[in-house]
């Protein structure tokens, strides 16, 4: 895969996430985060199957959503 194609995929992914996703820290409930995690996983699978390449930012964003999800889950359990 050429460096130009990787750069193009990276830019298109960044644009896609800016248009379709809220920042993980802006999410206010678990359902919202779970929706974004699901959609992000679908996008990662699509990129992997089409290009055999996934931008590093996709996994970084997924990790951020998972961290927020874990924090919200721990707050729920702490209140029990």
trRosetta pair geometry for C-beta under 8 A, 3 or more apart (Angstrom, degrees):
i j d omega theta_ij theta_ji phi_ij phi_ji
1 5 5.3 -110 -176 76 91 129
1 6 6.0 101 131 -53 117 94
1 51 6.9 69 -112 -180 143 93
1 52 7.4 -164 -44 75 133 97
1 53 5.9 -59 28 -44 177 143
2 5 4.7 97 61 5 84 100
2 6 7.1 -148 98 -3 47 86
3 6 5.6 -53 -150 37 36 114
3 7 6.3 38 152 -21 67 105
4 7 5.8 -56 -150 36 29 111
4 8 6.4 30 152 -20 64 107
5 8 5.5 -54 -147 37 33 113
5 9 6.3 34 154 -19 66 104
5 51 7.5 -175 152 -147 117 123
6 9 5.8 -54 -147 36 31 110
6 10 6.3 34 153 -21 64 106
6 53 6.3 -107 -110 173 85 155
7 10 5.6 -52 -148 35 31 115
7 11 6.4 28 155 -17 64 107
8 11 5.8 -56 -147 38 30 109
8 12 6.2 27 156 -16 65 108
9 12 5.8 -56 -143 40 29 109
9 13 6.2 31 156 -21 64 107
9 47 6.8 110 -169 -145 122 116
9 51 6.1 135 -102 171 149 177
9 53 6.2 91 92 102 169 120
9 55 6.2 -172 122 -53 95 102
10 13 5.9 -58 -149 36 26 111
10 14 6.4 26 154 -19 63 107
10 55 4.6 128 -109 -110 71 128
10 57 7.0 102 -150 13 86 123
11 14 5.7 -53 -147 35 31 112
11 15 6.4 31 154 -17 64 106
12 15 5.7 -53 -147 38 32 112
12 16 6.2 39 152 -23 64 107
13 16 5.5 -53 -147 35 32 116
13 17 6.4 27 157 -16 66 105
13 43 7.5 126 -133 158 93 127
13 47 7.2 14 -87 -85 122 147
13 55 4.7 -160 53 15 159 142
13 57 6.5 148 113 74 125 118
13 58 6.2 -71 -176 -62 142 101
14 17 6.0 -56 -147 37 29 106
14 18 6.4 29 155 -19 64 107
14 55 7.7 -104 -44 138 80 170
14 57 6.5 16 -81 98 86 165
15 18 5.8 -55 -146 36 30 111
15 19 6.3 22 158 -14 64 111
16 19 6.1 -66 -150 40 25 105
16 20 5.9 -20 170 17 65 121
16 43 7.0 156 132 -140 145 145
17 20 6.5 -77 -128 54 24 86
17 21 4.8 -31 -163 30 69 125
17 40 8.0 42 -109 -107 104 99
17 57 7.6 -130 5 135 157 119
17 61 6.3 -106 -139 -109 150 166
18 21 7.5 -31 -65 49 11 82
20 39 7.3 -134 143 148 123 144
21 36 5.6 93 -135 -140 101 115
21 39 7.5 -174 -85 91 101 129
21 40 7.3 50 -94 -71 142 103
21 61 7.4 55 124 -176 164 137
22 26 4.5 -112 166 83 113 123
22 27 5.9 141 92 -66 122 75
22 32 7.5 -13 44 166 132 122
22 36 7.2 -98 44 -82 78 144
23 26 4.5 88 61 1 84 108
23 27 7.7 -137 94 -20 49 79
24 27 5.9 -41 -160 7 39 116
24 33 7.2 58 -141 -121 78 102
24 36 7.8 -167 -95 103 71 153
24 61 7.4 174 -39 -163 114 67
24 64 4.2 -163 -1 137 157 102
24 65 4.9 -141 -106 -83 115 54
24 67 7.3 62 158 62 150 91
24 68 4.5 -171 173 -19 104 143
25 68 6.8 -150 -81 -95 43 131
27 32 4.8 -177 -152 105 100 120
27 33 4.8 102 154 -69 157 86
27 36 7.0 -107 -87 7 139 143
27 65 7.6 64 -3 -130 155 81
27 68 5.9 96 58 144 123 149
28 32 6.5 53 49 27 63 150
29 32 5.1 97 63 6 77 103
29 33 7.3 -149 99 -2 41 89
29 72 7.4 129 -155 -159 30 151
30 33 5.7 -59 -149 41 37 109
30 34 6.0 37 156 -21 71 107
30 69 6.4 86 -134 -138 80 79
30 72 5.3 -175 -74 118 87 140
30 73 7.0 87 -104 -68 129 76
30 76 7.8 -13 -43 -37 138 142
31 34 5.7 -54 -143 38 30 112
31 35 6.4 36 155 -24 63 103
32 35 5.8 -52 -153 30 30 114
32 36 6.7 24 153 -13 63 105
33 36 5.8 -58 -151 39 34 108
33 37 6.2 35 152 -21 68 105
33 65 5.6 160 -163 -168 92 91
33 68 5.7 -155 -117 101 140 111
33 69 4.7 -180 132 -80 143 91
33 72 6.9 170 8 20 152 148
34 37 5.6 -51 -144 36 33 113
34 38 6.3 36 155 -21 64 105
34 69 7.0 102 -66 -117 68 128
35 38 5.8 -57 -152 35 28 111
35 39 6.3 22 155 -13 65 109
36 39 5.7 -56 -142 42 32 109
36 40 6.0 33 157 -20 66 109
36 65 5.6 -147 102 -125 114 142
37 40 5.8 -57 -144 39 27 111
37 41 6.3 30 155 -21 63 106
37 62 6.8 90 -134 -141 77 78
37 65 5.0 180 -77 129 88 138
37 66 6.9 95 -111 -69 127 72
37 69 6.9 2 -46 -48 142 148
38 41 5.9 -56 -150 34 28 111
38 42 6.6 30 152 -19 62 104
39 42 5.6 -51 -151 33 34 114
39 43 6.5 33 151 -18 65 104
40 43 5.6 -53 -149 36 35 111
40 44 6.4 37 151 -20 66 104
40 58 6.8 162 -174 -164 99 85
40 61 6.3 -148 -138 109 144 113
40 62 5.4 179 130 -87 139 89
40 65 6.8 166 15 11 155 156
41 44 5.6 -50 -145 35 34 113
41 45 6.4 35 154 -18 64 104
41 62 7.3 94 -70 -118 72 126
42 45 5.8 -55 -150 37 31 111
42 46 6.4 33 151 -21 64 106
43 46 5.5 -52 -148 35 33 115
43 47 6.4 30 155 -16 66 104
43 58 7.0 -147 105 -134 108 124
44 47 5.9 -55 -148 38 30 108
44 48 6.2 30 154 -20 64 109
44 54 5.3 34 -149 -133 80 139
44 58 5.2 145 -93 159 97 138
44 59 7.7 90 -116 -69 135 69
44 62 7.2 4 -49 -57 144 141
45 48 5.7 -57 -145 38 30 112
45 49 6.2 21 160 -14 66 109
46 49 6.1 -61 -146 40 26 104
46 50 6.0 12 162 -8 65 115
47 50 6.1 -63 -137 45 27 102
47 51 5.6 -34 -175 37 66 111
47 53 6.5 -79 160 87 99 57
47 54 4.9 113 101 -101 127 73
47 55 7.5 -70 178 1 163 76
47 58 7.2 -150 37 -57 154 165
48 51 7.4 -73 -114 58 12 70
48 52 6.5 41 -167 -113 52 32
48 53 7.5 -177 -106 42 46 20
48 54 5.5 -16 -67 -50 83 111
49 52 8.0 25 -135 -63 8 56
54 58 5.1 -86 171 51 101 144
54 59 7.0 91 123 -36 120 97
55 58 5.1 111 69 -13 80 97
56 59 6.1 -59 -164 39 45 104
56 60 6.3 46 143 -21 74 109
57 60 5.2 -54 -142 39 38 116
57 61 6.0 40 158 -21 70 104
58 61 6.0 -54 -149 37 27 109
58 62 6.4 28 151 -19 62 108
59 62 5.4 -50 -143 38 35 115
59 63 6.3 39 154 -21 64 103
60 63 5.8 -54 -151 35 30 112
60 64 6.6 31 150 -19 63 104
61 64 5.6 -53 -150 34 34 113
61 65 6.5 33 153 -16 66 103
62 65 5.8 -53 -148 37 32 109
62 66 6.3 32 153 -18 65 108
63 66 5.6 -55 -145 39 31 112
63 67 6.3 35 154 -23 65 104
64 67 5.7 -50 -147 33 31 112
64 68 6.6 29 154 -15 63 104
65 68 5.8 -56 -150 38 33 109
65 69 6.2 35 151 -21 66 108
66 69 5.4 -52 -144 37 33 115
66 70 6.3 35 155 -20 65 104
67 70 5.8 -52 -147 36 30 111
67 71 6.4 32 153 -20 63 105
68 71 5.6 -53 -148 36 32 113
68 72 6.4 30 155 -16 65 106
69 72 5.9 -56 -148 38 29 108
69 73 6.3 30 153 -20 64 108
70 73 5.6 -55 -145 37 31 113
70 74 6.3 32 156 -20 65 105
71 74 5.9 -55 -148 35 29 110
71 75 6.6 32 153 -21 62 104
72 75 5.7 -51 -151 32 34 113
72 76 6.7 36 151 -20 64 103
73 76 5.7 -53 -154 33 35 113
73 77 6.5 27 152 -12 67 106
74 77 5.8 -56 -146 41 35 107
74 78 6.0 40 154 -26 67 107
75 78 5.6 -52 -144 33 30 115
75 79 6.7 31 156 -22 61 106
76 79 6.1 -60 -157 31 28 111
76 80 7.5 38 147 -33 60 98
77 80 5.7 -41 -161 10 42 117
